[in-house]
Each structure stands twice: as structure tokens, then as C-alpha cells.
Amino acid sequence: MQNKSIAKVFDAILCVPGMNKKMKVGMSISRKNILLLCRVIERGTSRSEPDEKSADIIDIIGDEGVRELNDLVKELLVKAELTEVNEMIKSF
């Protein structure tokens, strides 16, 4: 599938009614996995320019979507009491 076609599919999925509905998700996850998930989100949202060679969902969610993901990271780190640990890891 061409990159533009993939981007159109992602865009269509994100526009489905109800996709912006807030959901409460109850789950148990280890602190290790919270830290890893937060690092993956931070890494994925830190790209400054969309990659022309590959279509990715992060490229079409816009600034608001990136902000929401970064807010989620902050919330997860605070709840898991890992904010300082994450900052130390980032400083390496």
C-alpha cells in the first residue's frame, strides 16, 4: 500500500464517530512497563518533521493529539511515582 493510501486509512479511522470519546480504562500495569510505555510515547511524539518516506499515524494526529499523548505520559508518570526517574533517564 502506498504511503498516501496508508495515511488516508489512518485519517479515516481517526474520523470515525466516537473516536474522540473519553474512555476510562482500568488496568494493572507494572511500573517498569509504565516507564517503557512513556518513553515509547515520548520518542514517537518527538519527531520534528513528518517522515516523507513512511506514513505514520503520529504524522496526522496534529499538535492537539501530540499534546494529549504527552499529557497522558505526565499523568502515568505521576501516578506511578516515576517522574524523577524518567527525568534522570532523559538526562543520559
JOKA-V21054 format. One line per field, one symbol per residue. ss: DSSP state (H for helix, E for strand, - for the rest). psi: psi as a letter, one per 20 degrees, with the letter a starting at -180 (. if undefined). burial: 1 if it has 24 or more other C-alpha atoms within 12 Angstrom, else 0. A space follows every 10 residues. Layout:
ss=???
psi=???
burial=???
This chain:
ss=--HHHHHHHH HHHH------ ---------- HHHHHHHHHH HHHHH----- ------HHH- -HHHHHHHHH HHHHHHHHH- --HHHHHHHH H-
psi=pqghgghhgg gggiippihi ppppopqpqq hghggggghg ggghiiphpq ohiqpqhhii irhggggggh hggggggghj ljgggghggh i.
burial=0000001000 0000000000 0000000000 0001100110 1100100000 0000011111 1000010011 0011011000 0100010000 00
